[in-house]
């Protein structure tokens, strides 16, 4: 009987030591991370890179990008008149020219009576070439011009991380279109 009792106590002691050792090992060893599937973080629409395709489908955004590029990345002095982004812009598109001509006025709410001086303007070809023009005030010198492409504009704005800025500013632009007669 004593032997059975000693054997039973020994078995219980070994089992309790094994359970204690296992519990101690799990407490000390960090738990294995559960395998998870990583999903790419969703990019907010405004952080998505600009594309020429997007600009061709959104004339408001296209005009904003063209104007923003002129103000920030060209050396055309009079385009700085358009640098008050809070006022926005009014763009008048004339379809009688080939390519179409876009007059750009400071202030999206500008009235006809306030349009006294020839505005800055740009032309946009079907292939995405942009030509900026700026009259030099009180001078008989030739207008200042600059050329670029929609591809270069989107590349520059994406590299400068201005996607959200131009998307936001595009809501601060009004457009008028003048049909050919």
C-alpha positions in Angstrom: 0.0 0.0 0.0 2.8 2.4 0.9 4.4 1.7 -2.5 1.2 2.5 -4.3 0.9 5.7 -2.3 4.5 6.7 -3.0 4.0 5.8 -6.7 0.8 7.9 -6.9 2.4 10.9 -5.2 5.4 10.6 -7.5 3.3 10.5 -10.6 1.2 13.5 -9.3 4.5 15.3 -8.5 5.9 14.7 -12.0 2.7 15.7 -13.7 2.4 18.9 -11.7 6.1 19.7 -12.4 5.5 19.2 -16.1 2.4 21.4 -16.1 4.3 24.1 -14.1 7.3 24.0 -16.5 5.0 24.2 -19.5 3.1 27.2 -18.0 6.4 28.9 -17.1 7.8 28.3 -20.7 4.7 29.9 -22.3 4.9 32.9 -20.0 8.5 33.5 -20.9 8.3 32.8 -24.6 6.4 35.4 -26.7 3.4 34.0 -28.4 3.7 33.1 -32.1 2.1 35.9 -34.1 -1.0 34.8 -35.9 -0.5 34.7 -39.6 -2.5 37.6 -41.1 -3.0 38.7 -44.6 -1.7 42.2 -45.1 -3.9 44.5 -47.1 -2.5 47.5 -48.8 -3.7 50.7 -47.0 -6.3 52.4 -49.0 -5.1 55.6 -50.6 -7.3 58.5 -50.2 -8.5 59.8 -53.5 -6.6 63.1 -53.1 -3.3 61.2 -52.5 -3.6 59.2 -55.7 -1.1 60.3 -58.4 -2.4 62.6 -61.1 -2.6 61.1 -64.6 -3.0 62.7 -68.0 -6.1 60.4 -68.5 -7.7 61.8 -65.3 -7.0 65.4 -66.5 -8.5 64.7 -69.9 -11.7 63.4 -68.2 -11.9 66.3 -65.7 -11.6 69.7 -67.3 -11.8 71.5 -64.0 -8.9 69.6 -62.6 -6.9 69.9 -65.8 -7.3 73.8 -65.9 -6.3 73.9 -62.2 -3.2 71.9 -62.8 -2.2 74.0 -65.8 -2.7 77.2 -63.8 -1.0 75.9 -60.6 2.0 74.8 -62.7 2.3 78.2 -64.4 2.2 80.0 -61.0 4.6 77.7 -59.2 7.0 76.4 -61.9 7.3 78.9 -64.7 9.1 82.2 -64.8 6.2 84.1 -66.4 5.9 87.2 -64.2 2.2 88.0 -64.9 1.1 84.5 -64.0 1.9 85.5 -60.4 -1.3 87.6 -60.6 -3.1 84.3 -60.2 -1.3 83.2 -57.1 -4.2 84.0 -54.7 -5.5 80.5 -54.5 -8.3 81.5 -52.1 -9.9 83.7 -54.8 -9.7 81.0 -57.3 -9.9 81.6 -61.1 -12.3 82.1 -63.9 -11.4 80.3 -67.1 -13.0 81.3 -70.4 -12.6 78.7 -73.1 -12.8 79.9 -76.8 -13.5 77.1 -79.2 -12.9 79.3 -82.3 -9.2 78.8 -82.1 -7.3 75.7 -83.1 -6.1 74.7 -80.5 -8.7 76.1 -78.1 -7.6 79.2 -76.2 -8.2 79.5 -72.4 -8.3 83.0 -70.9 -7.5 82.9 -67.1 -8.8 85.6 -64.8 -8.0 85.9 -61.1 -11.0 85.4 -58.9 -13.6 82.9 -59.9 -16.3 85.5 -59.3 -14.8 88.2 -61.5 -17.4 90.3 -63.4 -17.2 91.6 -66.9 -16.8 95.1 -65.7 -13.6 94.1 -63.8 -12.0 92.5 -66.9 -10.1 95.6 -68.0 -6.6 94.2 -68.8 -5.8 91.4 -71.2 -5.6 88.3 -69.1 -3.0 85.5 -69.1 -4.0 82.7 -71.3 -2.9 79.2 -72.5 -3.6 77.0 -75.4 -4.0 73.2 -75.1 -3.6 70.9 -78.1 -5.3 67.5 -78.5 -1.9 65.9 -77.9 -1.5 67.5 -74.5 0.9 70.4 -75.4 0.4 73.5 -73.3 1.5 77.0 -74.4 1.3 79.8 -71.9 1.1 83.4 -72.9 1.5 86.5 -70.9 1.3 90.1 -72.1 3.8 92.4 -70.6 1.9 95.4 -69.2 2.8 98.9 -70.3 5.3 97.7 -72.8 5.4 97.2 -76.5 7.6 94.1 -76.1 6.6 90.7 -77.3 4.5 88.6 -75.0 6.2 86.1 -72.7 5.6 82.5 -73.5 6.4 79.1 -72.1 5.6 75.6 -73.3 5.2 72.3 -71.5 3.0 69.2 -71.7 0.3 67.6 -69.5 2.7 64.7 -68.9 5.4 67.1 -67.5 2.8 68.9 -65.4 1.4 65.7 -63.8 5.0 64.4 -63.2 6.0 67.7 -61.5 2.9 67.9 -59.4 3.2 64.2 -58.3 6.9 64.6 -57.4 6.0 67.7 -55.4 3.2 65.9 -53.7 0.6 68.5 -54.8 -2.1 66.0 -55.8 -4.4 66.9 -52.9 -3.7 70.6 -53.3 -4.8 70.8 -56.9 -7.7 68.5 -56.4 -8.9 70.8 -53.6 -8.2 74.0 -55.6 -10.1 72.6 -58.6 -13.4 73.4 -56.7 -12.3 77.0 -56.6 -12.5 77.5 -60.4 -15.3 78.6 -62.6 -15.4 77.9 -66.4 -17.2 79.6 -69.2 -17.2 78.2 -72.8 -17.7 80.4 -75.8 -18.9 78.5 -78.9 -17.8 79.3 -82.4 -20.3 81.0 -84.6 
